[in-house]
């Protein structure tokens, strides 16, 4: 039995308000209001994202791990740190 491949994560647009992430055929906005850890990051740091599992994203140069669920519904996941 062959395993399913997880679609790669791709950053498609970065603006002063946040950035858009493409996960397969789903586009998600990561606003800097909800995800402040990215606000001072460089384009290269934001763009270098890995998707080890369908619900896990990792930015190695920023040491940031996020679940896709938290991106879809940030209101359900209060921030654990302050900027």
C-alpha positions, 0 to 999 in steps of 0.5 A, spaced: 500 500 500 502 506 498 502 512 502 499 519 500 503 525 499 502 531 503 501 537 498 507 542 499 506 549 502 508 555 498 508 562 500 504 566 494 504 573 497 507 577 502 504 584 504 504 589 510 498 585 513 501 578 513 502 573 507 498 568 503 500 560 504 498 555 498 496 548 501 494 544 495 488 547 493 487 551 499 489 558 500 490 561 507 492 568 510 497 568 516 495 575 518 501 579 522 495 580 527 494 573 529 501 571 527 506 576 530 512 572 530 513 573 522 512 580 522 520 582 522 522 576 518 525 576 512 522 574 505 527 568 505 525 566 512 517 566 511 518 563 504 522 557 507 517 553 510 516 545 510 510 541 511 512 534 514 505 532 516 498 535 513 497 539 519 504 541 521 508 547 518 515 548 520 519 554 518 526 552 520 530 559 520 525 562 525 524 555 529 516 556 528 511 550 528 504 551 527 498 547 526 494 548 519 488 548 524 491 554 528 491 558 521 484 556 519 481 558 526 486 562 530 481 565 534 481 557 537 488 558 539 490 563 543 497 566 543 502 563 547 507 568 547 507 576 546 511 580 542 
